[in-house]
């Protein structure tokens, strides 16, 4: 007597493959999320470092601190050092860049207004920024600092 076997996968084999793919996704998605957040934080720290250096250069070139500007508006005289489109692009955490003078207890500060990350993420950013920006020495020399408002 001949048996008629059809080639194909059984339901159990397909279910095992689906479970394996689900486990791989459960491992990979948090790793991708951490990588995205880490990249976002690194970009923000780099942007702060660049803008603090830009303000430091402005102060040394002009002998004055930059004037206050509205959120998202490039301060007067900055277009020599920075393309307005770079400033208007905004920070990686959402919101708008801002320069404050004689505010928040500092002579001049670069800040972010209207960020869109959670408060927990913001606290982690501040913790990371203090280890990244402060060692540059720009804050001690020119009293320029980075703030997130």
C-alpha positions in Angstrom: 0.0 0.0 0.0 1.4 3.4 -1.0 1.1 6.4 1.3 0.6 9.8 -0.3 2.9 12.3 1.5 2.6 15.9 0.7 5.7 18.1 1.2 5.3 21.1 3.4 5.6 22.3 7.0 3.5 21.1 9.9 1.7 23.5 12.1 4.1 22.8 15.0 7.1 23.7 12.9 5.5 27.0 11.8 4.6 27.8 15.4 8.2 27.2 16.5 9.5 29.5 13.9 7.0 32.2 14.9 8.0 31.9 18.5 11.7 32.2 17.6 11.1 35.3 15.5 9.1 36.8 18.4 11.9 36.1 20.9 14.4 37.7 18.6 12.2 40.8 18.1 11.7 41.0 21.9 15.5 41.2 22.3 16.2 43.5 19.3 13.6 46.2 19.8 14.8 47.4 23.2 18.4 47.4 21.9 17.4 49.5 18.9 15.5 51.9 21.2 18.6 52.2 23.5 20.7 52.9 20.5 18.3 55.6 19.2 18.2 57.3 22.6 22.0 57.1 22.9 22.4 58.6 19.4 19.9 61.4 20.3 21.8 62.2 23.5 25.2 62.2 21.7 23.9 64.6 19.1 22.4 66.9 21.7 25.7 66.9 23.7 27.6 67.6 20.5 25.2 70.4 19.5 25.5 72.0 23.0 29.3 71.7 22.8 29.3 73.4 19.4 26.9 76.2 20.4 28.8 76.9 23.7 32.0 77.1 21.6 30.2 79.4 19.1 29.1 81.7 21.9 32.6 81.7 23.4 34.0 82.7 19.9 31.4 85.4 19.6 32.3 86.8 23.0 36.0 86.8 22.2 35.4 88.4 18.8 33.0 91.1 19.8 33.9 91.6 23.4 30.2 91.4 24.4 27.7 88.7 25.2 25.1 87.9 22.7 21.7 89.5 23.2 18.6 87.6 24.3 16.8 86.1 21.4 13.3 84.6 21.0 13.2 80.8 21.0 14.2 79.4 17.7 15.6 82.8 16.5 19.3 83.1 15.7 20.8 85.8 17.9 22.0 89.0 16.2 25.5 88.6 14.8 25.5 84.8 14.8 24.9 84.4 11.1 28.6 85.0 10.6 29.4 81.9 12.6 26.4 79.6 11.9 23.9 79.0 9.1 20.4 80.1 10.2 19.1 76.8 8.9 21.3 74.8 11.4 19.9 76.8 14.3 16.3 76.5 13.0 16.6 72.8 12.7 16.2 72.5 16.4 17.7 70.1 19.0 17.4 66.3 18.8 15.0 66.3 21.8 12.5 68.5 20.1 11.8 72.1 20.9 13.8 75.2 19.9 17.3 76.5 20.6 17.5 79.7 22.6 20.2 82.0 23.9 19.7 83.7 27.2 21.8 86.5 28.6 21.8 87.5 32.3 19.2 84.9 33.1 19.0 81.9 35.4 22.0 83.1 37.3 24.5 83.0 34.4 25.8 85.6 32.1 25.0 83.7 28.9 23.4 80.3 28.3 22.4 78.1 25.4 19.1 76.4 26.1 16.3 74.3 24.7 12.7 75.5 25.1 9.7 73.2 24.5 11.6 69.8 24.4 9.4 66.8 23.7 11.2 64.1 25.7 10.0 62.8 29.0 11.2 64.4 32.2 13.1 61.2 33.1 14.9 61.3 29.8 15.6 65.0 30.4 17.2 64.3 33.8 19.3 61.6 32.2 20.4 64.0 29.5 21.4 66.6 32.1 23.4 64.0 34.0 25.2 63.0 30.8 25.7 66.6 29.7 27.5 67.6 32.9 30.1 64.9 32.2 30.4 65.9 28.5 30.3 69.7 28.4 31.9 70.8 31.7 35.3 69.1 31.0 35.6 71.4 28.0 36.4 74.3 30.2 34.2 76.8 28.2 31.9 77.3 31.2 34.7 78.2 33.6 36.5 80.5 31.1 33.5 82.5 29.8 30.6 81.6 32.0 28.7 80.2 29.1 26.6 77.2 30.0 24.1 74.8 28.6 20.6 74.6 30.0 17.5 72.7 29.3 14.3 74.6 30.2 
